Amino acid sequence: MSKAKCVGDRCVECGEDTSFGSGRFVNRIPADRDLDEDSPFKHLIKEGYSRVDGYLCAECTSDECERCGQLVVLDEQITEGYFEDGFHDNCWMVCCDCLTSEEKNIFYKEVV
């Protein structure tokens, strides 16, 4: 059984504060993460912990739009799964601004 350490209001990915007033509170989500050498909490490995519990900030749940490169937060990501045949350019995820007119018509008709 893995031993978990609660890191409170810290983002389990980047270690930034997600508490009220931090600017990262509203869009944070509860999360956990396995510890490894890339973790900001890697020092806890020496204490016998293998996982941290806390939150993920919006930045750490974001991915780059494959068309424009802008960060798209988790709840605004439009993935190829919304379209029967995927995207015309084989992208996996794009932002709303990068949808073609045809893609927008399909997305807003079927999804929204």
Secondary structure as the mmCIF struct_conf table of DSSP 4:
data_model
#
loop_
_struct_conf.conf_type_id
_struct_conf.id
_struct_conf.beg_label_comp_id
_struct_conf.beg_label_asym_id
_struct_conf.beg_label_seq_id
_struct_conf.end_label_comp_id
_struct_conf.end_label_asym_id
_struct_conf.end_label_seq_id
STRN STRN1 ALA A 4 CYS A 11
TURN_TY1_P TURN_TY1_P1 VAL A 12 CYS A 14
STRN STRN2 ASP A 17 ASP A 17
BEND BEND1 SER A 19 SER A 19
TURN_TY1_P TURN_TY1_P2 PHE A 20 GLY A 21
BEND BEND2 SER A 22 GLY A 23
BEND BEND3 PHE A 25 PHE A 25
TURN_TY1_P TURN_TY1_P3 VAL A 26 ASN A 27
STRN STRN3 ILE A 29 ASP A 34
TURN_TY1_P TURN_TY1_P4 GLU A 37 ASP A 38
BEND BEND4 SER A 39 SER A 39
TURN_TY1_P TURN_TY1_P5 PRO A 40 PHE A 41
HELX_RH_3T_P HELX_RH_3T_P1 LYS A 42 GLU A 47
TURN_TY1_P TURN_TY1_P6 GLY A 48 GLY A 48
STRN STRN4 ARG A 51 LEU A 56
HELX_RH_3T_P HELX_RH_3T_P2 ALA A 58 THR A 61
STRN STRN5 ASP A 63 GLU A 64
TURN_TY1_P TURN_TY1_P7 GLU A 66 CYS A 68
STRN STRN6 LEU A 71 VAL A 72
HELX_RH_3T_P HELX_RH_3T_P3 LEU A 74 GLU A 76
STRN STRN7 ILE A 78 THR A 79
HELX_RH_3T_P HELX_RH_3T_P4 GLU A 80 TYR A 82
BEND BEND5 PHE A 83 PHE A 83
TURN_TY1_P TURN_TY1_P8 GLU A 84 ASP A 85
TURN_TY1_P TURN_TY1_P9 HIS A 88 ASP A 89
BEND BEND6 TRP A 92 TRP A 92
STRN STRN8 MET A 93 VAL A 94
HELX_RH_3T_P HELX_RH_3T_P5 CYS A 96 CYS A 98
HELX_RH_AL_P HELX_RH_AL_P1 SER A 101 GLU A 110
TURN_TY1_P TURN_TY1_P10 VAL A 111 VAL A 111
#
